[in-house]
Amino acid sequence: MGGILQWFTDPAHWSGSDGVPVRILEHIYYALLTLLVAAVIAIPLGLYVGHTGHGRFLVVSSANSLRALPTLGVLVLAVVGFGVGLGPALAALVVLAVPPILAGTYAGVQAVDRAVVDAAHGMGMSEREVLFKVELPNALPLIIGGLRSATLQVISTATIAAYVALGGLGRYIIDGLSVRDYAEMVAGSILLALLAIAADLALAGLQRAIVSPGLRTPRRIRRPAAA
Amino acid sequence: MIWGWIPRNVDLIVDRTVEHIWLALVPVFLGLIVSVPLGWLATTTATARNVVITVTGLLYTVPSLALIVMLPLVLGTQILNPLNVVVALTIYTVALLVRSVADALDAVPRVVIDAATAMGYSQLRRFVAVELPLAIPVIVAGLRVAVVSNTSLVTVGALVGLGGLGQLFTEGFQRDIPSEILAGIVLVLLLALVFDGVLTLVGRAVTPWTRVGAGAGR
């Protein structure tokens, strides 16, 4: 325990290219870049599938089976196959971040009350208006829910990226392990846990800020179907 | 790609697979045992529910590698002890399942509970014989998510000691053998698929009443 406190109070760990601020920024940079690319792919696709119903089976089954995909394996395979560097690692992270966002977006649009959509049509809204003015705002809570799980996944997996020679907070864990410096490993883990919690809270805040107040009252717990 | 690696290392693959099965399933059993009382606790009062859901939600947020590294501080184990992986995965299972258990118990129809009470069931017997069985379908749905994500999370343990098939990833990476990594990924996916299927069947076998009347045209 004392060693960990010492690690945190050592000024040498707070500056330079392997200091805490740089490592945190690197981690956030990987996560943001990944999430941005993943969202650009997954949200339009999810909206399309949710609105039209085309490819529904593919989305649902891929989201389920990709949950089982071991992140470490995908990352390591990408690096062995395409070389060490930011590109292959980020590509692997994107592959892992797309399914939760896609599933959230699709489920969000799908779950919009049919009566609401019919009313929108009845009022003379075009398909585009129905999608962007009715379905999208109503789907926001689930879309952000998908983004939240993707964010956790990405922050978690970006740690493993240190194993394939990238930066970020995972460096402390991987480097600490190789030189048997347990204090460094724990310090890295604490920072990582704090980052994950902060990111999750930030997204929860975003959800509160942009979701329409009309949707905010907790829905009655729907009786889960016997599946 | 050197496919020859796979036939030459069948023994190793089998060993790792067996290890993986243990590491993935033991936490699910332990997690289920912990989650049922905790889930019940969450249904008792609004405060209990908030505390249980918040704490488990927070634990779920902690990245797996960080949790595995921090656990020795709490458990007093060595960093390379496989127990760290098992406990970490148990925590994730509990974090996933408690919600399912609480939601499932909440969804038990009030009239059924009242009927059991009127028939003279004690509180404990009513819980075990009426509420818990009716909650099984939702709990099984939660268990399926837990077992599938555990099967994939075990591999993270390979970075710090024991990771079942995850060791095929770290070794394949260090020795530059893509087919070893690929074999690991495919086996993890297969295991997850099998566990998921078995759980679904078990869930159906222990809840015969969910199918009665389904075909009788309600």
Interface residues (C-beta under 8 A of the other chain):
Chain A: M1 N64 S65 R67 A68 L69 P70 T71 L72 G73 V74 V76 L77 V79 V80 G81 L152 I155 S156 T159 I160 Y163 V164 G170 I173 I174 L177 Y182 M185 V186 G188 S189 I190 L192 A193 A196 I197 D200 I221 R223 P224 A226 A227
Chain B: L58 Y60 T61 V62 P63 S64 L65 A66 L67 V69 M70 P72 L73 I79 D103 A104 D106 A107 P137 V138 A141 V145 V148 S149 T151 S152 T155 V156 A158 L159 V160 G163 L165 G166 L168 F169 T170 G172 F173 D176 I177 P178 I181 L182 G184 I185 V188 L189 A192 L193 T207 T210
